[in-house]
Amino acid sequence: MDKFLIIDGNSIINRAFYGVRLLTNKHGVYTNGIYGFLNILFKTLDEINPKYVAVAFDLKAPTFRHKMYDGYKAQRKPMPDELRMQMPILKEILMAMNIKIYEKEGYEADDIIGTVGNICSKNNTECLILTGDKDDLQLASKTTKIHLIITKGQNTETTVYDDEKVFERYGVSPLQFIDVKGLMGDASDNIPGVKGIGEKTATSLIAQYGSIEGVYEHIDEIKGATNKKLTDDKDMAYLSKELATINTEVPIDINFDDALLKEYNNKELEKLFVNLEFNTFLKRLNIETEKEEIKLDIIKQSDAKIDITDKFIYKIYQNEGEIYALSYKAKNSINYIICDMFLSGNIYEELKKVFEDENILKISSDIKNDIVFLNKFGIDYSDNYFDTSVAGYVLNPSRNGYEINKLAHEFLDMEIDDINSHLGSGKSKKQISAIEEETLKNIISADVYAIEKLYEYEKNEIKKLNQSFLLYDIELPLIKVLSSMEIEGIKVDKEKLIEYGKLLSDKIENLEKSIYELSGEEFNISSPKQLGVILFEKLNLPVVKKTKTGYSTDIDVLEKLKGYHEVIENIIEYRSVTKLKSTYADGLLAVINPSDNKIHSSFNQTVTVTGRISSTEPNLQNIPIRHELGREFRKMFVASCDDCVLVDADYSQIELRILAHIADDKMMIDAFKEGEDIHTSTASNLFGISKDEMTPLYRSRAKAVNFGIVYGKGAFSLAQDLSISQKEAKSYIDGYFEKYSNIKKYMTDIVEYGKNEGYVETLFGRRRYLPELKASNFIQRSAGERMAFNTPIQGSAADIIKIAMVKVYRALKENNLKSKLILQVHDELIIEAKKDEVEKVKELLVKCMESAADLSVPLTVDANVGSTWYEAH
């Protein structure tokens, strides 16, 4: 049987719009709704492979339902401007895809969809309805299936309903679904229904009597308040049923030939996708964008001579740990070299000479990896360089990647090939040597051509946006620091880690036994489904939350169940310990370098939107410190030799100090200047108690309020954190702003600034662009406001730790010390120091960190020494 896919256009783009965070292209055009719609469309086309495809849309004009009942959809808010402006673009794309669009004045998209289903059933064609609207379930039949989309965060799930599935799920047939809605009404469409009749009662009545007509034929059998409600609102019940009924006889020309799935108009789609910056869809459709013409000779060099005196614009390509190819800008050409063996011939000596020459400016992309790679061959990369990926990150830290082709497209309107598209990914990823030389030549010469253009563009933009200090004094010097940290690594006591892993395994085994004993049977503790049955059916604990697949057993639910049964504490502990075992005991063991017993994590400076450094393989930023068992892992990180120790220094409450400075709040500034404990001081101001009357509870609550304010938390979140009522949490926040009035003013002012300028920035000029601040949707706008408030604080803290890292790195070198900076975690720096340099290193570390920024409050640093990270912290 042929398949006809009919799509509810308004429903799907609405789901997509609210499921994907606000996105704009470089021209400021909102694109998230279109992007999400197309993702759903392409996924559905791949899965069901229909012969016919069409999309139905609503029109603005009133429908026959509005004429029938003037309150119909009266409470529905108008479409947000950010979504409304995407509708005509989406229709343009659909037309370029040769997908038929149906619209009919006086009718809704649902009615057109119902009519298509009706016609399909008469023409031996299976109708597949793609929608996010449950109203369409009434159309389900043997030949009409509803593909119901549900959006969960960034993900969508699809459930397919035929008539049997509808009955199985709701206990009524698809046609009876209309009667249920007639009785219970529909708040989203403002269909009144019978006042006081909910879904449960409505479903029960229709299941028993078959229809609204059947209910009223047997009205005398229905007793009590339900009878009165039904009798009083009889007219509304019939009207509501009529309003809820989808018209399957719309006078519209449905011609199957028009809806045939045809070849796309690739030329038109290319223009649209390029303008919207939908590179993913260009690749999916195998649309090759017109590549930039390189107006220079491309020369394959047979010798190794590199004749460069001032600027070396280059790109290195690795293959199995060797340089396979090198392209660079010569005087009037782009030259490339295929290196069969990097260490053979003169190429090594030529590159060593260029990379180590302080007078030659090296310009490339992703230079940190080059420094780490070249270090393996004894090449000490000089400090004179410019990285286009890092400069691109400074210009806008919200992008998804800073590869050469992405930046060239955005900044230069230049389309160049991405080498990774030829290599693939995962297990099937190829080596560069697998690419034909002619193709490789074109890719690597285009990279160098784009790098030169990007360098000129980014240099000018950085100057124009007053971000020179951020780039030239913080981010670019940091590249050498991070590469040095990666090269050095941090030693792990492997035997101790293995031993600790066994201890955790024993603890997990004991917890399992305890959980089985308390539950009365054995089951898979890691299975939410099996755990839900044990907790809520066998042990009869109160159900806190349900999901589509059953009972929720997430950590929030388990926390609420504490005190109801002894097993809950064991389950929480079991989850925590199993995570520690798999992520850290086993995870760290897997990444220890066998040659030096060190972990060489990768530090990333172009990932987070706030400027924070992140790390991967492994993520050392997340080594646990709150859980006692988790803190033990710091004992595994040790000094690499008997003659060394670890020196650890940590900023004290840096984000609150930055908040005091930015907000210019006198009370908070004075507290910091006088060396007071800020949480004790806040508790004293907030709860009206003297410092002598202070208790740990008051201080911990004040601490939660302090950091809650920094992260933009409202009364609801704070109430959850402190396990208090929302009313009490709100009184804390109100009291806080009363005492620290300038902080409240700062919050208001920064949001207003962000709305007017389109961005907020840190003390050092790092910008974060926030289109969310102008969103019509309350949730998106509120998220934007939290980001506007938090980014200057968190981002400034990130800038300050980076400045400190650069200062420490340089100071160690300038003082000819053998000690090395080896790790950064949040606001903490760790140096592996020679024992005879410890005092000097400790003094230097504290000095560099405390002098990293000139604030109205002192930057205070706590420093300690130990043979392990645990001892030093």
TAQUIQUI-V242437 format. One record per helix or strand of 2 or more residues. SS is the DSSP state (H for helix, E for strand). FROM is the first residue (numbers start at 1). TO is the last residue. If there is no record, write none. Layout:
# TAQUIQUI-V242437
ss->SS from->FROM to->TO
ss->SS from->FROM to->TO
This chain:
# TAQUIQUI-V242437
ss->E from->2 to->8
ss->H from->9 to->19
ss->H from->32 to->48
ss->E from->52 to->56
ss->H from->64 to->68
ss->H from->81 to->96
ss->E from->100 to->102
ss->H from->109 to->122
ss->E from->125 to->131
ss->H from->134 to->139
ss->E from->144 to->152
ss->E from->155 to->161
ss->H from->163 to->170
ss->H from->174 to->184
ss->H from->199 to->209
ss->H from->212 to->217
ss->H from->219 to->221
ss->H from->224 to->232
ss->H from->234 to->244
ss->H from->256 to->259
ss->H from->266 to->276
ss->H from->279 to->284
ss->E from->297 to->300
ss->E from->311 to->319
ss->E from->322 to->329
ss->E from->333 to->338
ss->H from->347 to->356
ss->E from->361 to->364
ss->H from->367 to->375
ss->E from->385 to->387
ss->H from->388 to->395
ss->H from->404 to->412
ss->H from->420 to->423
ss->H from->426 to->428
ss->H from->432 to->434
ss->H from->437 to->464
ss->H from->468 to->488
ss->E from->490 to->492
ss->H from->494 to->519
ss->H from->528 to->538
ss->E from->546 to->547
ss->E from->550 to->551
ss->H from->555 to->560
ss->H from->566 to->590
ss->E from->592 to->593
ss->E from->598 to->599
ss->E from->602 to->604
ss->E from->614 to->616
ss->H from->620 to->622
ss->H from->628 to->636
ss->E from->637 to->638
ss->E from->644 to->651
ss->H from->654 to->663
ss->H from->666 to->673
ss->H from->678 to->687
ss->H from->691 to->693
ss->H from->696 to->710
ss->H from->715 to->722
ss->H from->726 to->739
ss->H from->741 to->757
ss->E from->759 to->761
ss->E from->767 to->769
ss->H from->771 to->774
ss->H from->778 to->814
ss->E from->820 to->825
ss->E from->828 to->834
ss->H from->835 to->850
ss->E from->861 to->866
ss->H from->869 to->872
